[in-house]
Amino acid sequence: MRSKLFVPGSRPELFAKALQGLADSLSFDLEDAVAESRKAQARALLRDFLRAQLPPNHGKTLIVRVNAMDTAHFEADIAAVVQPGVHIVNLPKPENTDQVRAAAAQIEQAARANGCFQPPRLLLNIESPRALRIAAELAGAHASVVGLQLGLGDLFEPLGIARREPAAIQQAMFAVRMAAAEAGVYAYDGAFANIQDTEGFVAEAQLSKRLGFLGKTCIHPSQVALANEVYRPSNEEIAHALQVVQAASAAEANAVGAYVVDGKMVDAPFVRRAHAIVEGARSLGLLPSAHPH
């Protein structure tokens, strides 16, 4: 899920088009992208699309960002959009573990009501100082939580922190990545609002990749290809990972715990990382599926 493209829930003319695009995942948005006066209409439009118009084998991860739990829209959103084919519900602004568990319970109830064999997982937005402080607790509050997503605009702007301040961005990203690691879920990068600033988008995506984030949110289709390229394992990374995996297999056969590949000491953590790179490359079609692990 290198790229996640926001699709406003009030723009049904974009739904099918987005499914044909290059984004790995789509996030149909009922929150910030939809005016208050159009919330109910957008909810109904998205529900009808999910029920009747999803093409088979579209190959994308489908996400719906619902409205926050303290709004009048949350329960109706969940009841409408927890449909077969939706993989993840993106929950904005969770502030405590009780909210996460309550959201998961409502998703499970809606899944039963709507005939979902597998309830959608939860992607939690980290968008407040409290959520950042207890991010690992939020991520571990329920087994359905699959990831944490950083929302720098909501986190920084109310506090007067410059959205482009490198030190603040690095610290927030690192904190979310460590929280996600503690809970055993993935970390996902948020949006970059300046569509024209491609260099800024790429630089922020590259930073989050170096910090172990899975991918980045895109607010415009022009950002999708940039994200796909940044989060794609490079040819050099793939080649080195293959060497590590092959060396690990040989070392295991000879009961060797640590060894050298390309002049670098390698042991178990490096092997796990190499396997992840190889599997990621395989999932993107960069390696034949039959390549030895």
Secondary structure by P-SEA (a helix, b strand, c coil): ccbbbbbbcccccaaaaaaaccccbbbbcccccccccaaaaaaaaaaaaaacccccccccbbbbbccccccccaaaaaaccccccccbbbbcccccaaaaaaaaaaaaaaaaaacccccbbbbbbbccaaaaaaaaaaaaccccccbbbbbccccccccccccccaaaaaaaaaaaaaaaaaacbbbbbbbbccccaaaaaaaaaaaaaaacccbbbbccccaaaaaaaaacccaaaaaaaaaaaaaaaaaaaacccccccccccccaaaaaaaaaaaaaaaaaccccccccc
